[in-house]
Amino acid sequence: MGIDRIGKGGGVTPPPDVEKAGKSGAVDKPFTAERASHAAAVDPTQATSPLAQLKAGQIDVERYLDLKVEEATKALHGVLPAELDDIKKMLRDQLASDPGLTDLVRAATGAMPKPPED
C-alpha cells in the first residue's frame, strides 16, 4: 500500500519570488551598508530600555524593577498621587515576593530581587 503522489514526479511549483532568485538563492536587493546598519547590534552605552540598561551594567536589579513599575503605571492618569504611590509600592512588593513573578524577574535579569521590607 502506498501513499498517493509520493515518488510519482511532478511536485509543487515554487512561488514566483523563489523562481526569480534562481538556484543560487540570490535576492533582488544586494546587501549594502545601509541594510547592514539595520542589522547591527545595539551599542550598550546607548541602552534605553530598562533591560538593556541592566545588561549593560548601568543599573542594578532593584532599579530595573522600579523602572518597570514606572512603565506599568505611567498610563494611570487621574489617579490621586497617594493612591498611585500605593499602587506602585504594591506592584514593587509583588515583583519581589510573589514566587511566579520572582521567577520571571530571575529569568529576565539573571538575578533575584530583594524581598520587600515591612
Long-range contacts (C-beta under 8 A, 24 or more apart in sequence): 51-108, 51-109, 54-109, 61-105, 61-109, 61-111, 61-112, 61-113, 62-113, 62-114, 64-109, 65-92, 65-95, 65-96, 65-105, 65-113, 66-92, 68-95, 69-95, 92-116
